[in-house]
Amino acid sequence: MYKTNDLILRTTTSLIAFILLGFAVYLLLAGHNSPGGGFVGGLMTSAAILLMYIAYGIEAVKKVLPINFLILIPIGLAIALGTGIGSFIFGVPFLSQTFDYFTIPLFGEIELATAMIFDLGVYFTVIGVMMTIILTIANDQ
């Protein structure tokens, strides 16, 4: 049986996955004011996880990341739906958002928006859906 030499793939995966995850977090956090958001951030995170699966194999990644991605789908949907329903508490239309500026030590003045919570729900849902589909297809024999 022929075994491929995947030393270059494994070596570069650590760096590339780190960069992808960092960019995914940036897209998630910047999404309510500029291009990006939970959907694109979730896709980038899924791409980083998939790259790790390709380089290291399913068993190795499951030891490092013991996540049942199927559980992320209802968690993300509940967070996204909760932000929409939360607007009814304040007597505003469904999915209305608000923001304010807060001073946080070490970071200074930053803007916090309720749209960020919605994006977080979308982020979890996209990761859950993408990884469930990919792993289901990969394990189908």
N, C-alpha and C positions, 0 to 999 in steps of 0.2 A: 504494500500500500504506500502511496506517495504522500508525504507530509510536506506541506508548503512551508517555506521560511517566512514567517510573519513578524519577524523582529522589527522591521521598519514600521509596519502597521501598528503594532503594540506600542512602540516608542512614541510615535507621533500622535496616537490616539489620546494619550494622557494630556498633551498640550492642546490639541484641537478640541477635545471635549470640554476642557476648562474654559477655553475661549468661547465656545458655543454657549455654555451655561452662563457665563458672564454677560454675553450679548443678549441672551434670552431674558435675564433679569433686567437688563437695561431697557429692553423693548417693553417688558411688562410694566416697569415703573414709569416710563415716559409715554405710554400709550394714550393716556387721557388728554394730553396736550399736543402731541405730535404723532406722526405715523408709528404704529406699533400697537401694543395692547396685549390682552390675554391670548388671543387667537394665534398671533404670530409668535409670541413668546412661548406658548405651548408647543407649537410646531418645532421651534428651535431646540427646546428642551428634549422633545421626543427624538429629534435628529441626533443629539448628543448621546442620549441613552442607547439609541439604536447602533451608533458607532461603537460604543463600548461592548454591546452584545456581539457585534461582528468581530471585533478584535479579540475579545477575551472569552467568548462563549457564554451560554446561558447560565450554567452552574456558577461560574465565577462572579458574574454580575449579580445573580440572586443572593450570593453571600454578602456582597457589599451593599446592595440596594434591595432589601427584602420587602418590596412593596407589591401589594396586590392592586394592579392598575385598574381593575374593574371597580374597586371601591371608590376610586377618585371621581368616577362619573357622577354618582348621586351626591357626593360631597360638594363638588363644583356646582352642580345644578341647584342644590339647596342654598349655597352662598349667593349665587346669581339671583335666584328667585327671592331670597330674603332681602336683598337690597331693593328689589322692585316693590315688594310688599311693604318694606320699611318706610317708603315714601308716604303710604297711606296714613301712618301714625302722625305725620306732620301736616296732613290735609293737603298734600300736593299730588299731582297726577302720577300715575304708575311710571317707574323708572326715572323720576326727576332726580337730578343730582345737585349737590351744592359743594362749595369748597371754602376754605379759609386758610389763612397763613398762621403758622405756629413757629415759635422759636424753640429749637431743640438743641441742647448742648452738643458741642462738637460739629454740628451740621449747620447751625445758624437758622435763619428764617427759611422755612420750606412750606410749600403749598400741599395741603392734604385734601383730597377730593373723595367723595363717596363713589365716584366712578371707578376708583382704584379697587374698591372691594368687589364691584361687579366684574372687573377685569380679572381679579384673582379667581373668581368662580369660573369664568370662561377658561382661564389658564389650566385649572385642575381638570375641567371637563375635557379639554382638548388633549391633554397628556393621557388621561384615562382612555379615551376613545382610540387615539392613535396607537398607543402601545398595546391595547387589547387586540386591535385589528392586526397589527404587525406580528405579535407573538402568536396569535391564533393561526395565522397563515404559515408562519415559520414552523410551528409544531405539528401542522397537518401533514401526515405522511401517507 
